[in-house]
Amino acid sequence: MAATILQTRDLCIGYAPKRRPRVEVAADIGVELLKGELVCLLGPNGAGKSTLMRTLAGLQKPLAGEVNLEGRDLHSLTESERARLLGLVLTERVDVGNLSAYALVALGRYPYTGWDGRLSAADEEVVRWAIDAVGARELAARSVGELSDGERQKVMIARALAQEPAVLLLDEPTAFLDLPRRVEIVQLLRRLAGASDRAVLLSTHDLDLALRCADRLWLLPLDGPLQTGAPEDLVLSGAFQRAFADVEFDPAIGSFQLAQEPEGAVGLVGEGLDALWTARALERAGFRVVEDAPMCVEIIHHDDDAAWRLHTATGQRVCTTLYELVKCLKLDAID
């Protein structure tokens, strides 16, 4: 069984201003991070995900309870000891001036260098390993200011890896990335967790991607308590749906649906990929796909191209695109 690297006991997180009442964000948090696992922290806005991440990273103290890192109280560790065990990547864009990507990654070796910050041959080898680990070798000589958001995020992850931490914490690492880059970064983190036997925890709003990629989820709803488990366990128990009750989650297909007024029912005759995407187009437009309905869509083929024959009470019509089909269905539903 994988070893526990980070653990909390009776953790209460929030803020305790000097001259104002303390604000408790979440309480009774008892979780653990295991080596080799990718864990995604999910929850609606305001649930306390960033507060929890900052508490686990040692950037703010808990209101109560403990955070233990390799069996030691996180806040009893020196800054250097903590940096050797825990790497952190935040959402905020940090101004690094004209540093090259290589120089930025090399800053991750600060827990191991002397007062002058000079890198040894062994340090240089770790920096090159970290850059290669995230697939950023071609970025090493470039100025960080010239990098795209996705490239910059790779370099920031490499900087954290250069610390050789046992735990890697990332707060919304894909927040400003397009879909291909989000998928790339999460797949990278999953690979790093397994290949290097590190514990990786990332907070994210990308629910679909977390369901597909995480070994475990930490689910933090607005009204607590935090729940943990495999993505499938939390879906089957209903915990996932309850945490995001303001949107409609379909457990049968594992994705979110738009809540909308139904347009009506329609039958569908066809199979394969064409039928799958036809059904999605119909459901997106608000139609329920059923076996027996007054209206029916039949998928036909001509010269290897798909077309759609719409059968209604007033006759038939052939549509050459799904866009055209949906428009015709809506007009017929109004009539």
C-alpha positions in Angstrom: 0.0 0.0 0.0 1.2 3.5 -0.8 2.7 5.5 2.0 1.0 8.5 3.5 3.1 11.7 3.0 0.7 14.4 4.2 -2.2 14.1 6.7 -4.6 16.4 8.5 -6.4 15.8 11.8 -9.5 17.8 12.9 -8.3 20.6 10.7 -10.3 23.9 10.8 -9.4 26.5 8.2 -10.2 30.2 7.9 -9.0 33.6 9.0 -8.4 35.2 12.4 -7.9 39.0 12.0 -6.6 40.8 15.0 -9.5 43.2 15.5 -12.3 41.3 13.8 -14.2 38.1 14.5 -12.5 35.0 13.1 -14.0 33.6 9.9 -14.3 29.8 9.8 -14.4 28.5 6.2 -14.4 24.7 6.7 -13.9 22.4 9.7 -13.4 18.7 10.7 -11.1 18.1 7.7 -9.3 14.8 8.0 -7.6 13.8 4.7 -4.4 12.2 3.5 -2.2 12.4 0.5 -0.5 9.2 -0.7 2.7 8.8 -2.7 2.1 8.2 -6.4 -1.5 9.6 -6.4 -3.0 12.5 -8.3 -5.8 14.0 -6.2 -8.1 16.8 -7.4 -9.7 19.2 -4.9 -13.1 20.2 -6.2 -15.9 22.5 -4.9 -18.1 25.4 -5.8 -16.8 29.0 -5.5 -16.6 30.1 -1.8 -16.2 26.6 -0.4 -12.7 27.3 0.7 -10.5 25.4 -1.8 -7.8 28.1 -2.0 -7.8 28.6 1.8 -7.3 24.8 2.2 -4.4 24.8 -0.3 -2.7 27.8 1.4 -3.1 26.0 4.8 -1.6 22.8 3.5 1.3 24.7 2.0 2.0 26.5 5.3 1.2 30.0 3.9 -1.4 30.4 6.7 -2.0 28.7 10.0 -5.0 26.6 10.7 -7.6 27.9 13.1 -7.5 24.5 14.8 -6.1 21.0 14.1 -3.0 19.7 12.5 -1.2 19.4 9.2 1.5 16.7 9.3 4.1 16.4 6.6 6.1 13.1 6.7 4.8 12.7 10.3 5.9 16.1 11.5 3.9 19.2 12.2 4.1 21.4 9.1 4.5 24.6 11.1 7.4 23.1 13.1 9.5 22.8 10.0 12.0 25.4 9.0 11.5 27.1 5.6 14.3 25.1 4.1 12.9 21.8 5.4 9.5 22.6 4.1 10.8 23.6 0.7 12.6 20.2 0.4 9.4 18.4 1.1 6.7 20.5 -0.5 6.5 22.3 -3.9 3.9 24.9 -4.6 2.5 26.4 -7.9 0.0 29.2 -7.4 -2.5 30.7 -9.8 -1.1 34.2 -9.5 1.2 35.3 -12.3 4.6 36.2 -10.8 6.8 38.8 -12.4 10.2 37.3 -12.9 11.7 40.1 -15.0 14.0 38.9 -17.9 14.9 35.5 -16.4 15.2 32.7 -18.9 13.1 29.6 -18.3 16.2 27.7 -17.2 17.1 30.3 -14.7 13.6 30.3 -13.3 13.6 26.5 -12.9 17.1 26.8 -11.2 15.6 29.0 -8.5 13.9 25.8 -7.3 17.2 24.6 -6.0 17.4 27.3 -3.3 16.7 24.9 -0.4 20.0 23.1 -1.4 22.4 25.8 -2.3 24.6 28.0 0.0 24.1 31.6 0.8 25.5 32.6 -2.7 23.0 30.5 -4.6 25.7 28.9 -6.7 24.6 25.6 -8.3 26.7 22.5 -8.1 27.0 20.0 -11.0 24.4 17.9 -9.1 22.1 20.9 -8.9 22.4 21.5 -12.6 21.6 17.9 -13.3 18.4 18.2 -11.3 17.4 21.4 -13.1 17.8 19.6 -16.5 15.8 16.6 -15.2 13.0 18.9 -14.1 12.9 20.7 -17.4 12.9 17.4 -19.3 10.2 15.9 -17.0 7.7 18.5 -18.1 8.7 18.4 -21.8 10.1 22.0 -21.8 13.7 21.4 -23.1 13.0 23.7 -26.1 11.9 26.5 -23.8 14.9 26.5 -21.5 16.8 29.3 -23.3 13.8 31.5 -23.9 12.7 34.5 -21.7 9.8 33.7 -19.4 8.1 36.8 -20.6 7.9 35.5 -24.1 6.2 32.2 -23.2 2.5 31.4 -23.7 0.4 30.7 -20.6 0.7 26.9 -21.2 4.5 27.1 -21.7 4.9 29.3 -18.6 2.9 26.9 -16.5 5.1 24.0 -17.5 8.1 26.0 -16.4 6.5 26.8 -13.1 5.8 23.1 -12.5 9.5 22.4 -13.4 10.6 25.0 -10.9 8.6 23.2 -8.2 10.0 19.8 -9.3 13.5 21.1 -9.0 12.9 21.3 -5.3 12.6 17.5 -5.4 9.5 17.6 -3.1 7.6 14.7 -1.9 4.4 16.7 -2.3 3.4 18.9 -5.2 0.5 21.4 -4.5 -1.0 23.3 -7.4 -3.8 25.9 -7.0 -5.8 26.2 -10.2 -2.8 25.4 -12.5 -5.0 25.3 -15.6 -7.2 28.4 -14.9 -6.0 30.5 -17.9 -5.3 27.7 -20.4 -7.3 26.5 -23.4 -8.7 23.0 -23.5 -5.8 21.2 -25.2 -3.3 22.8 -22.7 -5.5 22.0 -19.7 -5.6 18.3 -20.8 -1.8 18.4 -21.4 -1.0 19.8 -18.0 -3.3 17.4 -16.1 -1.9 14.4 -18.0 1.6 15.7 -17.2 0.8 15.8 -13.5 -0.8 12.4 -13.5 2.4 11.0 -15.2 4.7 12.8 -12.7 2.7 11.4 -9.7 3.1 7.8 -10.9 6.6 8.0 -12.4 8.3 9.8 -9.5 6.2 8.4 -6.7 5.1 11.9 -5.6 1.8 13.0 -4.1 0.2 15.6 -6.4 -2.8 17.7 -5.3 -4.4 20.3 -7.5 -7.5 22.4 -7.1 -9.5 22.9 -10.2 -12.8 24.0 -11.6 -12.4 21.6 -14.5 -14.9 19.0 -13.2 -15.0 16.8 -16.3 -11.2 16.5 -16.5 -11.0 15.7 -12.8 -13.5 12.9 -13.1 -11.5 11.4 -15.9 -7.9 11.8 -14.5 -7.9 11.9 -10.7 -7.0 8.8 -8.6 -9.1 10.4 -5.8 -11.2 13.5 -5.3 -11.4 15.8 -2.3 -14.9 17.2 -2.6 -15.5 20.4 -0.6 -19.1 21.5 -0.7 -20.4 24.9 0.6 -22.0 23.3 3.6 -19.3 20.7 4.4 -18.0 18.3 5.3 -15.1 17.5 2.9 -15.5 14.1 1.4 -12.9 11.9 -0.3 -13.0 8.9 -2.6 -12.5 7.7 -6.2 -14.4 9.9 -8.7 -16.8 7.0 -9.4 -17.5 6.4 -5.7 -18.5 10.0 -5.2 -20.8 10.0 -8.3 -22.5 6.7 -7.2 -23.0 8.0 -3.7 -24.6 11.2 -5.0 -22.1 13.4 -3.2 -20.8 14.8 -6.4 -24.3 15.8 -7.6 -25.1 17.4 -4.2 -22.0 19.5 -4.2 -22.9 21.0 -7.5 -26.6 21.2 -7.1 -26.9 24.4 -9.1 -26.0 22.6 -12.4 -27.5 19.3 -13.7 -25.1 16.4 -13.6 -26.0 13.2 -15.5 -24.4 10.2 -13.8 -25.3 8.0 -16.7 -22.8 9.7 -19.0 -20.6 11.4 -16.4 -21.0 15.0 -17.6 -22.9 18.2 -16.9 -26.0 19.1 -18.8 -27.6 22.5 -19.4 -30.9 23.0 -17.5 -33.5 24.1 -20.0 -37.2 23.9 -20.8 -38.0 20.8 -22.9 -38.8 21.3 -26.5 -40.5 17.9 -26.9 -39.7 14.3 -27.7 -38.1 12.9 -30.9 -37.3 9.4 -32.0 -33.9 8.5 -33.5 -33.1 5.7 -36.0 -29.4 5.1 -36.7 -26.2 3.8 -35.1 -22.6 4.4 -34.6 -20.8 7.8 -34.2 -23.4 9.6 -36.3 -26.2 8.5 -34.0 -24.2 9.4 -30.9 -23.6 13.0 -32.0 -27.1 13.3 -33.4 -28.5 12.5 -30.0 -26.2 15.0 -28.4 -27.3 17.7 -30.8 -31.0 16.9 -30.1 -30.5 16.9 -26.3 -28.5 20.1 -26.4 -31.5 21.7 -28.2 -33.8 20.5 -25.5 -35.4 17.4 -27.2 -35.7 14.1 -25.4 -34.6 11.1 -27.5 -37.2 8.3 -27.0 -38.2 5.2 -28.9 -41.8 6.2 -29.8 -42.5 9.8 -30.6 -44.6 11.8 -33.2 -41.4 13.1 -34.7 -38.5 10.9 -35.8 -35.1 11.5 -37.2 -33.6 8.9 -39.5 -29.9 8.9 -40.3 -29.3 8.2 -43.9 -26.1 8.1 -46.0 -25.3 9.1 -49.5 -21.7 8.9 -50.9 -20.4 8.3 -47.4 -21.8 11.6 -46.1 -24.5 11.6 -43.4 -27.8 13.2 -43.8 -30.9 13.3 -41.7 -34.5 12.5 -42.8 -37.0 14.2 -40.5 -40.4 12.5 -40.2 -43.2 14.7 -38.8 -47.0 14.8 -38.9 -46.9 17.1 -41.9 -44.4 15.1 -44.0 -40.7 14.4 -44.5 -37.7 16.6 -45.0 -34.0 15.8 -45.6 -31.4 17.9 -43.8 -27.7 17.9 -44.7 -26.4 19.3 -41.4 -27.4 18.9 -37.7 -27.7 22.7 -37.5 -30.4 22.6 -40.2 -32.1 19.6 -38.5 -32.3 21.3 -35.1 -33.8 24.5 -36.7 -36.4 22.4 -38.5 -37.3 20.5 -35.3 -37.7 23.7 -33.4 -39.9 25.3 -36.0 -42.1 22.1 -36.1 -42.4 22.1 -32.3 -43.6 25.7 -32.4 -46.2 25.0 -35.0 
